[in-house]
């Protein structure tokens, strides 16, 4: 009988953290109403969303003082703006005169002030109110002496800008722990976001955290990965952490669950040939090619421009490191880059959500383009592409995994309304899903 790998692994050849535990759960039920009940969604907002750290954007979007980005979440809107001293501060996107939104665009730049489009009040980029019309006409005294834009906590890590609605939020690095440690070998601050797709999807926001907290679905939903991703639980690392974050590590090798695990199939052969390995040398022992591939990338990478390979561990040169940050951020590290997934709830209907996919990559010396789900893209910060999932398309040789995941998410959302569904019946390898829901319950019920 297959068994699970030891966690924490004392002989790990990849970044680890002493708080790693094999996933375990209390057994809280995962009922369908969690995905469509407005009452439950309201509890999530009041008890969880108002307390956690949110990703607002990338530091690279703010080049000069006065450059800003906005992030709308539910009915809230936050402005993150670069200061003259180079720092970044975040404020509620609202004029404190009569409540008009100050900024109606996703990003832009101002010289010194945000000017309210309603009555012209001028708010300094540091939050001060510098000018109002008819300042002498306020019987309670000039608002310039009394009001500032309401600020929210704002910190950065890995080139990401985070903010929180909670004025007493724990420090960002404490909240993210141990993700910065697990991703320490990747210079994310200087990597470039070359893909930024935002889709409106007819499913609850929790689908992505559920989906990326397991690999049990891969054989059914992503069969094209059989030749090169080992999705079997006996070869996969599963970890959970006290902060609510999780990690899963899948080996880059043919899947151990199939009789073909020792055969070199086309996708695996293509990867090997790219790094000057002869697929024929591994016929009958295809999984052995994983170590050979690590050695080839270690040897050939720097001379091919992959200088960042020197900072990666051997396993990071091949394997997929899936980090699921509570509650709605997934960061999957591969040798080529970082796939970032973020889901956020719809402002009105829990049956809908917004799904963001970002692809963040290091620059390869001597190259000006990188392969993505959407063809070759330049090594440059991209702009946002938005749309509805029903109109979404992508083309990639091994099949678009996002389309496959989102199609299942839509049909699952329909099934979660069924009177025939009560609690999820999970395999042990899916324990991180139940743990994810239990952390939500901990917030709602006041244990966090």
N, C-alpha and C positions, 0 to 999 in steps of 0.2 A: 504493500500500500504506500502510495506517495505521501511524503511528509513535507512540512513547511521548513523553510530555512530559518536558522537561529537568528533571533533579534533580541538585543543588539548583537551584531556579528563581530566577535573579537578579532577576527583576521581580515576585516574589511579593507579593500583596496580602493575606497572611495570616501568622500567626506562623510563623517558620521557625527552623532551627538549622543552624549550619555543618557539623555532623557528618552531615547527611543524605546518603545514598548511594542510587543506584538499586539495587534488590535484586539481589544476586548470591549464588551458592551454590557450595559445593565439589562437590556432586553426591552426598552421602551418600544411600544407599537409604532409602526409607520403606516398610518391610515390615509386613505385617499383624500380626506377633507383637508389635510395639511397643504395640499396642492391647489385647491380651488375655493376654500372657504375665505370669504372676505374678513370674517371675524378673526381667523387665525393670521391672515396677512396683517391686520391691524396690530395684533400682538407682536408680530415680528418687528414692525416699525417702531412701536413704543419701547419695547424691551431690548431689542437687538440692534437694529439698523442705526438707531440714534446713539449707540455707544461704541460701535466698532470703528476701525479705520477704513476709509474708502480710498481707492485709487482714483485720483482726479486727472492724471495725465502724465506726460513725460517732461523731465526738466529741459530736454532739447527743444521743446516748443517755446520756451521763454529765453530769448537771446539777449534782449536789451531791457534796461529799466523801463517799466511801463507796459511791457508785453504781458498779456494775460490770457488765461483760458478759463472757461466756465464749465462746471459739471452740474447737470441737473439730475437730482435723485428724488423720486416721488414728487412732492410739490415743492421741494427745496431746490435752491440754486446757490452755488458757491463760486466766487471769483478767486482764482489763484494768480497773483501778480508779482512780477519780479521787482525788487526794490533797488534803490540807487546804490545800496551797499552790496548788491549781488545776491542777497537773501530772497526768499520767497515767503510771502504771507498770504493768508486766505481769509476771506470775508464773506458774510452772507450777501448775496447779490440783491440788495434791496435798499432803496432810499428811505431813510428814517423820517422823512417829511410826511408822506401819506402812503408809503408802501409800494411805490412803483418799482419795478425791476430796473436796475441801472443799466444792465448790459443784456442785449437780446441776441448776441452772436456767440458762437462757440469759442472763438479766439480772435485776438487782435492786439492792438497796441495803442497806448495813449502817451502823451508827453508827460503830464503831471497829474491829471485829474480824470475821474469818471464823472461825467455830467449827466444829471438826471434829465431824461428827455421830456419830463412833464413840466417842471418849474425851474429847471436850470441849476439846481443846487450842485456845487462842485465839491466832490470828495477826493482828497489827495490819495495817491496810491498807497500811502502809509496809514490810511484810515481816517485822517483828520478831515473835518468839514471846514473848508477854507473860504467859501463864499456862498451867500444866499441873497436872493433878491429882496430888497426892502428890509434889510437887517434890523433897522430901527423900529419896525412895526410889530415886534413880538413882545407882548406885555410881560411874558415870563423871562425875558432876556434873550440876547442873541443866541441862536442855536449853535453858532460857530464855537462858542465858548463851552457848550454843554454836550454836544453830540459827537460821536465817532461812529464809523461803520462798525458793526458788531463782528468781531474777529472769531475765527475758529482755529483750533490747533492745526498746525501744518508742519510736516516733516518730510524728508526725502530719504530714500534708500534705493540703491541700484538703478538710479536714473528715473525712478518713479516718484511722482508727487502724491503724497497721501494727506488726507484731512479727516477730521472727525467732528461730528456734531456735539460731542461730549466735551465740555470745557475742562473736565477733570480726567480726560483720557490718559491711560498709562502711556509712557513713552513708546514711540513707534517700534523701536528695536526690541523692547520687552514684549510688545504685542505680537510681533512677527516671529519671535524666537521659536524654533531654531532655523527658520528658513534662510536667514543671511549666512549662517554657518554652513548649511548644506549646499549653498550655491556660491560659496566663497571663491571657488576657482574660476568663476566666470566674471569678467569685468563688465557687468551689465550697465554700469553708468556710462560707458563709452560705446556700447553697442547701439545699432541704429534700428529703428522701427521701420521696416520696409513694407509691411502690410498692416492695414488698419481697416477691418471690415466690421460694420455694425449692422446687425440684422434684427428685425422684429419677428418673434417666433411665437406661435400659438401653443405655448407651454409655460408652466410655472418655472420661476428662476432656479428652483432647486434641482432641476433635471441635470444640470451640468455637474454640480457637486456630486450627485449620485453617480452619474455616468463615469466621471473621471476618478472616482474612488474605487473602481474595480476594473479588472481586465476580463471578467467572466463573459462579457458580451462580444469580445473580439472575434471568436470563431464564427459567430452568426452574423454580426454586423459588418465586420471588416475581414472577410475571408481572404482578401488579396494580400494580407500581411503574413499569412502562414509561412511563406518561404524565408522570412527574415526577422520576425518578432516572436520571441518565445513567450506566449501568453499563459503557459501552464503554471498553476499555483506553486508547484514543487520547485520551480526555478526562479520564482519571483520573490523579491523582498517586499514585505508589507510592514509599515511602521505607523505608529500613532504617537502623538505628543500631548502633554498636559494642557498646552495652550489651545488645543483643538485642531491643530494642523496635522496633516498626514503626508506620508510619502510611499510611493511604490516604485520599484526599480525592475524593469524588464530587460532581459538580455537581448542583444542583437544577434540572433541566430535562428535557424529554423525551429518552428514550434515543436515542443516536446510532446504535445498531445496527439500528434499524428504519426502513422507509420513512416511517413516521408521525412522524419526529422533528420535522417542522415543523408538525404538526397540534396544535391545542389540544384535548386530550381532557378528559374530565370532571374528573378529580382535579386536573389542572393548572389548569383553569378555576376550580375552587372556591378554590384557593389565591390566584389572581390577584384574584378578586372580593372576597375577604376584605380585601385591601389596596387597594381602590378602583381596580383596574385592569380595563379592559374586555377580556375574552378575544378579542373580535372584532378588536381592534386588532392582535393578534399572529397571526391566522390566516395560515398560509403561512410564518411565521417564528417559530414557537413558542419556540425556544431564546432568542430575543432578549429574551423576557420575564424572563429571569433577572436581567439588569442592571436592568431597570425595577422588578422586585420589590425588589432591594436598595435602590434609590433611594426607593421608596415606604416601605419599612420604616424607612429612615434618617429620613425626613421625618415619618412619622405615628407611629412607634413610641413616642417619649417622651410625646406627648400622649395616647396610649392606655394609658399605664401601663407600657410596656416601657422603662423608664428604663435598664435594663442594656444595651440596644442601643447606647448611646453608647460602651460599652467594647469592642464587637465590631468587627472589621474588616469591610469590605464583603462579602468572600466568606463570612465566618462568619454573615452575615445570611441566607444561603440554603443553603450547601452542608453536606454531611455529612462530618465529620472523624472517621475511625475510627482510634483509637489502640489497638494491641494490645500491652499491657505483658507482657513475659515474666515467668512462663510462662503465667499463667491469668487475666489481667485485661484486659478490653476496655472501653474508654470511648469511646463514640460521641457526639460533640458535635454538636448541631443548634441552630438559633436558639431552639428552645423549651426545651431542657434537655440533660441528659446521661443516655444509656442506659448502664448499667453491667452487664457480664456477668462472672460468675466461675464457673469450674468447679473442682471438687475431687474427688480420687479416692475411691472407695469403700474402706473399711477392709479388706474381705476380697476383693473380686472386681473385677479391672480392667475387666470388662465393664460395670460400673455406675459412675455418678458422681452428684455433686450439682451442680445448676445453679442459680445465683442470678441473678435479674434485679432490678435496682434502677433506678428512674427518679427522678432528682434534678433539681429545677427551681428557677429563681429565682422570687421572688414578683412578680406583676404588680400594680402599684398599682391599687386599686379593684376587684379581683376576689378572691373567696374560694374559687374552684375552678379546677382545671386538667384538661384533657383527657388521658386516659391510655388504654392498651390495654384497661383494665377500666372504662371510663366515666369520669365526672367524679369527681375526688378533691379533698378539701380541701387547702389549702396548709398542711399540718401533717405533722410526723414520723409516719410510719405504723408499724404493727406487722407482724411477720413472718407471712406465710401460707405454709404448707407443704403438701406433698402429692406424689402420684405423678403422673408425666406422663400416664399412661393416663387419669387423671381430670381433667386440666387442660382448661380452656375459657376463651376470651376472645372478646370481640366488638368489632370495630372496623371502620369503614367500608371501609378499603382492605385488609382481611384481616390476620390475626394472623401476623406474620413469625416469631414465636417458635415457634408450632405448626408452621409449615412447616419451619423449620430443625431442630427436634427430631425430627420424623417422619423426615426424611432421615437424621439422626444414628443413629437406631435401626436402620434398614435397612442403613446403611453398616457399623455394628458387626457385623451378621450377615455381610455380604459379606467383611469383613476376615479372617474365618476360612477363606475359600475356598482350596482348593489351586490354583485358577486365578489367584490374585492374587499377584504378587511385589513389584514396586516401583511406586510411583505414577508415572504418565506425565504430567508437568505442562506446561502452557502457561507462557510467560514471565511472564504476569501473575499466575501462581500461585507465583512464586519465593519469596515470603515464607513460604510453607508449608515448603518444604525448608529454608530458612534457620532457621525455628523449630525444626525437628527437629535441625538441626546444632548449635544452641546447647544443646539437651538433651544431645546426644552430647558436647559440649565439657565440660559438667559431669560427666557420667558417666565420661569418660575423662581427667579431671584437667587439662583445658586452661583451666578457669575456676575 
